[in-house]
């Protein structure tokens, strides 16, 4: 098992080195430093796996909506409005969504939170101009969200006034 794993790791490293073709020296060094941190993180995980105690189960029961309402003195938990606009993703989340599948294909041996950690390392290693592409997209989505949110809030105020008028409140 160990020798075969070593060959697989060497192949992966060679693939990474080949993928550096076309990068500037600075970009390649930055990627290598990020990978070095990732491998150190993996080594820490592996060493710590033997020493970590098993997780304790929580003694707290699951909180239901009714229990939450009673613990708040009878105030019901507000339900989420499905019509409310969703907040847009950050620049990093746009990058991660785009790059996760690429990194997973490039590094099939890396899974779960280690892959997420790798994406964070790659994000940190990007130049300002490379990050700017994602930041510009995120800013455009945020402006669009703010417009939708204003319209939604005006609509909600209109609905509230109409409900008050129907109930005989009159509003003035």
Secondary structure, 3 states (H helix, E strand, C coil): CHHHHHHHHHHHHHHHHHHCCCCCHHHHHHHHHHHHHHHHHHHHHHHHHHHCCCCCCCCCCCCCHHHHHHHCCCCCCCCCCCCCCCCCCCHHHHHHHHHHHHHHHHCCCCCHHHHHHHHHHHHHHCCHHHHHHHHHHHHHHHHHHHHHHHHHHHHHHHHHHHHHHHCCCCCC
